[in-house]
Amino acid sequence: MSTPFPASDHFDGKHFFTPGAPRMAGFRNVLQWWFGKNPATASASATASMLRAVWPKWVEITPRPPPPRPAAGSQDIVATWINHSTFLLQPAEANILFDPVFTRCCGPFGKIGAKRVHAPGIALDALPRIDAVCLSHDHYDHCDIQSLRRIARRDNPVGITPLGNGSLLRRAGFARENIIELDWWQTCELSASSGTESQSKIQNPKSKIPVTLTPAQHWSKRLTSRRNRRLWGGFFITLPAPANSPAPAAPPVPSVPSVPCVPFVPSPRTVYFVGDTGYHATIFRDIAARLGPPDLAMLPIGAYEPRWFMHPQHCNPVEAVRIHRDLRARQSVAMHWGAFRLTDEARDEPPRALAAALREAGLPPEVFKVLEPGESLTVL
């Protein structure tokens, strides 16, 4: 696959990489993991089957209808966790879908690989019209061609994705003119939809939603592509403050000499979808410094054991809390757990470990919530 991208601090002319990240595991490490050998201890005393927790074959849930989108002029943000890393984000301006995966398996052809253990929290056909799809990278548990194809046929949305991933969206049937590839820190502008228009457009001068691709500590590869030839990342979305937002009511004050009145200016709201990432000492502080602390951060908490193998690519709940604090996020919500058995920890271990990590950090559980599939959270 050709990679016609300029060399940078994260692209050497052939491969993408995360500066300052530890070396990602290779195929030899995969075999060591599968056969229960930890190279850090050179021990093979336990087999993989003894080390890996048993997952339920199926967890019964009842898919929910999607929540209504906030009314025009509202500053509310509704985020609905569908499964794994699939989120439906609904500000008043648009319906935005992240990393849609609705198939039975996350793997090649939608038939090979880890099988889901619960239904999506919202059925794909029940989704509202999708204005934009944000695709964080090419791994099968985030980039499912069958799900993308169904959304493209139904809604003809805009597709926003890191460098090199546009070919996957084209394969899924996204119109070329609706595909936007971004490098880290690049921003595109998505127009706000009225809820009645048939298509969101890019570069609408009347109402724009900036979407910035942010760095992450990860890697890329699919069955038919070579390692790290496509970029990965997260999405930082700035939602414009409605022009007609009412000023908050001021408390009564004693009579004082006249002073100049400062008009109320509503603030933009910000949402950050991290994608897949290991913990990095500077990335998340840089995001907060450049773009501001997000009002809502969607952070991964699962697929992290064994640590010797997974720590460069997937954060654990303790590290997710560090990311929350590095970002200075007002509200975080968990993702990347519970739907597909990708690693060794038990299905219900990530929420338990997150609760313990929050207690250890002295943070209330309300600042970093865990939702059920199909459950929504509203940031006011």
C-alpha positions as CSV (number, residue, x, y, z in Angstrom):
1,M,0.0,0.0,0.0
2,S,1.5,3.4,-1.0
3,T,2.0,6.0,1.7
4,P,2.3,9.4,0.1
5,F,2.6,11.3,3.3
6,P,5.2,13.8,4.3
7,A,7.8,12.8,6.8
8,S,7.1,14.1,10.3
9,D,7.9,13.5,14.0
10,H,5.5,10.5,13.8
11,F,6.1,9.3,10.2
12,D,9.5,8.2,8.8
13,G,8.4,8.1,5.2
14,K,7.2,4.5,5.5
15,H,5.8,3.8,8.9
16,F,3.7,5.8,11.4
17,F,4.8,5.7,15.1
18,T,4.1,7.4,18.4
19,P,7.2,9.4,19.6
20,G,8.2,8.3,23.1
21,A,6.2,5.1,23.1
22,P,7.6,1.8,24.2
23,R,8.0,-0.9,21.5
24,M,4.8,-2.5,20.5
25,A,4.5,-6.3,20.7
26,G,5.3,-8.4,17.7
27,F,4.2,-11.8,16.4
28,R,6.7,-13.6,18.6
29,N,5.2,-11.9,21.7
30,V,1.7,-12.9,20.5
31,L,2.8,-16.6,20.6
32,Q,4.4,-16.1,24.0
33,W,1.1,-14.7,25.3
34,W,-1.0,-17.5,23.7
35,F,1.2,-20.2,25.2
36,G,1.4,-18.5,28.6
37,K,5.0,-17.5,28.7
38,N,5.9,-14.1,30.1
39,P,9.2,-13.0,28.7
40,A,9.8,-10.7,31.7
41,T,10.1,-13.7,34.0
42,A,11.0,-16.3,31.4
43,S,8.4,-18.5,33.0
44,A,6.2,-20.9,31.2
45,S,4.8,-22.6,34.3
46,A,1.2,-21.7,33.6
47,T,-0.7,-22.3,30.4
48,A,-2.8,-19.6,28.6
49,S,-6.0,-21.4,29.6
50,M,-5.1,-21.2,33.3
51,L,-4.2,-17.5,33.1
52,R,-7.3,-16.3,31.1
53,A,-10.6,-15.6,32.8
54,V,-13.7,-17.3,31.5
55,W,-16.2,-15.1,29.8
56,P,-19.9,-15.8,29.6
57,K,-21.0,-17.1,26.2
58,W,-23.8,-14.6,26.1
59,V,-25.1,-11.7,28.2
60,E,-28.7,-10.9,27.6
61,I,-29.5,-7.2,27.2
62,T,-32.5,-5.5,25.7
63,P,-31.5,-3.0,23.0
64,R,-32.9,0.5,23.6
65,P,-34.3,3.1,21.2
66,P,-31.9,6.0,20.6
67,P,-32.5,9.0,22.8
68,P,-33.9,12.2,21.2
69,R,-31.4,14.7,20.0
70,P,-31.3,17.9,22.1
71,A,-33.5,20.7,20.8
72,A,-32.0,23.4,18.6
73,G,-30.3,26.0,20.7
74,S,-29.6,23.6,23.6
75,Q,-26.1,23.2,25.0
76,D,-26.8,19.7,26.2
77,I,-24.7,16.8,24.9
78,V,-26.1,13.3,24.9
79,A,-23.6,10.4,24.6
80,T,-24.9,6.9,24.2
81,W,-22.6,3.9,24.6
82,I,-23.7,1.2,22.1
83,N,-20.9,-1.3,22.6
84,H,-17.1,-1.6,22.8
85,S,-15.9,1.7,21.4
86,T,-19.1,2.6,19.5
87,F,-20.6,5.8,20.7
88,L,-23.5,7.9,19.4
89,L,-22.8,11.5,20.2
90,Q,-25.8,13.9,19.9
91,P,-25.3,17.6,20.5
92,A,-28.1,19.8,19.1
93,E,-26.1,20.3,15.9
94,A,-25.5,16.7,14.6
95,N,-25.6,13.0,15.1
96,I,-22.0,11.7,15.2
97,L,-21.0,8.0,15.4
98,F,-17.6,6.8,16.6
99,D,-16.0,3.5,15.5
100,P,-19.3,1.7,14.5
101,V,-19.1,-2.1,15.1
102,F,-22.4,-4.0,14.9
103,T,-21.4,-7.4,13.4
104,R,-21.3,-10.7,15.3
105,C,-17.5,-10.9,15.1
106,C,-14.8,-8.3,15.1
107,G,-12.3,-9.7,12.5
108,P,-11.8,-10.3,8.8
109,F,-15.0,-10.5,6.8
110,G,-17.0,-10.0,10.0
111,K,-16.9,-13.8,10.5
112,I,-13.4,-14.5,11.9
113,G,-12.2,-13.3,15.3
114,A,-13.6,-12.5,18.7
115,K,-17.4,-13.0,18.9
116,R,-19.6,-10.5,20.7
117,V,-21.1,-11.6,24.0
118,H,-24.0,-9.1,23.9
119,A,-26.2,-7.4,21.3
120,P,-25.5,-3.8,20.5
121,G,-27.2,-1.4,22.9
122,I,-28.9,0.2,20.0
123,A,-29.6,-1.8,16.8
124,L,-28.0,-0.3,13.7
125,D,-31.4,0.1,11.9
126,A,-32.7,2.0,14.9
127,L,-30.0,4.7,14.8
128,P,-31.1,8.2,13.8
129,R,-29.7,9.6,10.5
130,I,-25.9,9.8,11.0
131,D,-24.3,13.0,9.9
132,A,-20.7,12.0,10.4
133,V,-18.7,8.9,11.2
134,C,-15.4,9.3,13.0
135,L,-13.1,6.2,12.5
136,S,-10.1,6.2,14.8
137,H,-8.0,3.5,13.2
138,D,-8.0,0.3,11.1
139,H,-8.2,-2.5,13.8
140,Y,-11.2,-4.8,13.3
141,D,-12.8,-4.1,16.7
142,H,-13.0,-0.4,15.6
143,C,-13.2,-0.5,11.8
144,D,-15.9,-2.9,10.7
145,I,-16.5,-2.7,6.9
146,Q,-19.9,-4.3,7.0
147,S,-21.3,-1.9,9.6
148,L,-19.7,1.1,7.8
149,R,-21.2,-0.1,4.5
150,R,-24.7,-0.3,5.9
151,I,-24.4,3.2,7.4
152,A,-23.0,4.6,4.1
153,R,-25.8,3.2,2.1
154,R,-28.5,4.4,4.4
155,D,-27.2,7.9,5.4
156,N,-24.4,8.9,3.0
157,P,-22.5,10.5,6.0
158,V,-19.2,12.4,6.1
159,G,-16.3,10.1,7.2
160,I,-13.5,11.6,9.2
161,T,-10.4,9.4,9.8
162,P,-6.6,9.5,10.2
163,L,-4.2,9.5,7.3
164,G,-4.3,6.3,5.2
165,N,-7.7,5.1,6.4
166,G,-9.7,6.7,3.6
167,S,-9.3,3.6,1.4
168,L,-11.2,1.6,4.0
169,L,-14.1,4.1,4.0
170,R,-14.1,4.1,0.2
171,R,-14.3,0.2,0.3
172,A,-17.3,0.6,2.6
173,G,-19.1,2.8,0.1
174,F,-18.5,6.3,1.5
175,A,-18.5,8.9,-1.3
176,R,-15.0,10.2,-2.1
177,E,-16.1,13.8,-1.6
178,N,-17.4,13.0,1.9
179,I,-14.1,11.4,3.2
180,I,-11.6,13.5,5.1
181,E,-8.2,12.2,6.2
182,L,-6.4,14.1,8.9
183,D,-2.9,14.1,10.4
184,W,-2.4,14.7,14.1
185,W,-3.5,18.2,15.2
186,Q,-5.2,18.9,11.8
187,T,-8.7,20.2,12.0
188,C,-11.7,19.9,9.6
189,E,-15.0,21.6,9.9
190,L,-18.3,19.7,9.8
191,S,-21.4,21.7,9.3
192,A,-24.2,21.6,11.9
193,S,-27.3,19.9,10.5
194,S,-30.8,21.1,11.0
195,G,-32.2,17.6,11.6
196,T,-34.2,17.9,8.4
197,E,-31.5,18.3,5.8
198,S,-30.5,15.2,3.9
199,Q,-26.8,15.6,4.1
200,S,-24.2,17.3,6.3
201,K,-21.5,19.2,4.4
202,I,-18.0,20.3,5.0
203,Q,-16.9,23.9,5.0
204,N,-20.4,25.4,5.4
205,P,-19.7,29.0,6.4
206,K,-22.9,29.4,8.4
207,S,-22.3,26.8,11.1
208,K,-19.1,24.8,11.6
209,I,-18.1,22.1,14.1
210,P,-14.3,21.8,14.3
211,V,-13.0,18.2,14.5
212,T,-9.3,17.9,15.4
213,L,-7.4,14.6,15.1
214,T,-5.3,14.0,18.3
215,P,-2.3,11.8,18.9
216,A,-2.7,8.4,20.6
217,Q,-0.2,5.7,21.6
218,H,-1.2,2.7,19.4
219,W,-0.5,1.0,16.1
220,S,-2.2,-0.2,12.9
221,K,-2.6,-3.3,10.8
222,R,-5.2,-5.4,9.0
223,L,-5.0,-8.8,7.3
224,T,-4.3,-7.3,3.9
225,S,-2.1,-4.4,4.9
226,R,1.4,-4.0,6.4
227,R,2.0,-2.8,10.0
228,N,1.8,0.9,10.8
229,R,1.1,2.1,7.2
230,R,-2.1,3.9,8.4
231,L,-2.3,6.5,11.2
232,W,-4.4,6.2,14.3
233,G,-5.7,8.8,16.7
234,G,-8.6,10.3,18.7
235,F,-11.1,13.1,17.9
236,F,-11.5,16.4,19.8
237,I,-14.8,18.1,18.8
238,T,-15.6,21.7,19.6
239,L,-19.4,22.4,19.5
240,P,-20.3,26.0,19.0
241,A,-22.2,27.8,21.7
242,P,-25.7,28.6,20.6
243,A,-26.2,32.3,19.8
244,N,-29.5,32.4,21.7
245,S,-28.3,30.8,24.9
246,P,-29.9,32.6,27.8
247,A,-27.7,34.2,30.4
248,P,-27.7,32.5,33.8
249,A,-29.9,34.2,36.4
250,A,-27.8,36.5,38.6
251,P,-28.4,36.4,42.4
252,P,-29.8,39.5,44.0
253,V,-27.1,41.9,45.3
254,P,-27.2,44.9,47.5
255,S,-27.4,48.3,45.9
256,V,-23.9,49.4,44.8
257,P,-22.5,52.2,42.6
258,S,-23.0,51.6,38.9
259,V,-20.4,49.4,37.3
260,P,-19.9,48.4,33.6
261,C,-22.0,45.3,32.7
262,V,-20.1,42.4,31.1
263,P,-22.4,40.6,28.6
264,F,-22.9,36.9,29.1
265,V,-21.1,34.9,26.3
266,P,-21.9,31.2,26.2
267,S,-18.9,28.9,26.0
268,P,-18.3,26.3,23.3
269,R,-18.6,22.7,24.6
270,T,-15.9,20.1,23.9
271,V,-15.9,16.3,23.5
272,Y,-12.9,14.1,23.3
273,F,-13.0,10.5,21.9
274,V,-9.6,9.0,22.7
275,G,-9.8,6.0,20.3
276,D,-7.4,3.1,21.3
277,T,-4.3,4.1,23.4
278,G,-1.8,3.1,25.9
279,Y,-0.9,5.6,28.6
280,H,1.6,8.3,27.4
281,A,3.3,10.7,29.8
282,T,2.8,13.8,27.7
283,I,0.1,13.3,25.0
284,F,-3.0,13.9,27.1
285,R,-1.5,16.9,28.9
286,D,-0.6,18.3,25.5
287,I,-4.2,17.8,24.3
288,A,-5.6,19.7,27.3
289,A,-3.0,22.5,26.9
290,R,-3.7,22.9,23.1
291,L,-7.4,22.4,23.0
292,G,-8.6,22.9,26.5
293,P,-10.0,20.4,29.1
294,P,-12.9,18.5,27.5
295,D,-16.4,18.7,28.9
296,L,-16.8,15.0,28.1
297,A,-14.1,12.4,27.5
298,M,-14.8,8.9,26.2
299,L,-11.9,6.8,27.6
300,P,-11.0,3.1,27.2
301,I,-10.9,0.9,30.3
302,G,-10.7,-2.7,29.0
303,A,-8.6,-5.2,27.0
304,Y,-5.4,-4.7,29.1
305,E,-4.2,-8.0,30.4
306,P,-1.5,-9.3,30.5
307,R,0.3,-6.0,31.1
308,W,3.7,-7.1,29.8
309,F,2.0,-7.5,26.4
310,M,-0.8,-4.9,26.4
311,H,0.6,-1.9,28.2
312,P,2.1,-0.1,25.1
313,Q,-1.3,-0.3,23.3
314,H,-4.1,-0.4,25.8
315,C,-4.4,1.5,29.1
316,N,-5.8,-0.2,32.2
317,P,-8.4,1.4,34.5
318,V,-5.6,3.0,36.7
319,E,-4.1,4.6,33.6
320,A,-7.5,5.6,32.3
321,V,-8.0,7.6,35.6
322,R,-4.6,9.2,34.9
323,I,-5.7,10.2,31.4
324,H,-8.9,11.7,33.0
325,R,-6.7,13.8,35.3
326,D,-4.2,14.7,32.7
327,L,-7.0,16.0,30.5
328,R,-8.7,17.8,33.4
329,A,-11.9,16.4,32.0
330,R,-15.2,17.7,33.5
331,Q,-16.8,14.3,32.9
332,S,-15.5,11.0,31.6
333,V,-17.3,7.9,30.4
334,A,-15.9,4.3,29.9
335,M,-15.6,2.4,26.7
336,H,-13.7,-0.5,25.1
337,W,-14.9,-3.3,27.4
338,G,-17.5,-6.0,27.8
339,A,-18.5,-6.8,24.2
340,F,-15.6,-8.8,22.7
341,R,-13.2,-11.0,24.6
342,L,-9.9,-9.7,23.4
343,T,-7.6,-10.2,26.3
344,D,-7.2,-12.1,29.6
345,E,-9.1,-10.1,32.2
346,A,-12.7,-11.1,33.2
347,R,-15.6,-9.3,31.4
348,D,-16.7,-7.5,34.5
349,E,-13.2,-6.7,35.8
350,P,-12.7,-3.3,34.1
351,P,-15.6,-1.6,35.9
352,R,-14.5,-3.0,39.3
353,A,-10.9,-2.0,38.7
354,L,-12.1,1.5,37.6
355,A,-14.1,2.0,40.8
356,A,-11.0,1.0,42.8
357,A,-8.8,3.3,40.8
358,L,-11.1,6.2,41.4
359,R,-11.2,5.5,45.2
360,E,-7.4,5.4,45.2
361,A,-7.2,8.7,43.4
362,G,-9.7,10.3,45.8
363,L,-12.2,11.0,43.0
364,P,-16.0,10.4,43.2
365,P,-17.4,7.8,40.9
366,E,-19.7,10.3,39.2
367,V,-16.7,12.0,37.4
368,F,-16.0,8.7,35.4
369,K,-19.1,6.8,34.7
370,V,-19.7,3.3,33.4
371,L,-22.8,2.8,31.3
372,E,-24.8,-0.2,30.3
373,P,-25.0,-0.9,26.5
374,G,-27.6,1.5,25.1
375,E,-27.5,3.8,28.1
376,S,-27.0,7.5,27.7
377,L,-25.3,10.2,29.6
378,T,-26.2,13.9,29.3
379,V,-23.7,16.6,29.9
380,L,-25.5,19.8,30.7
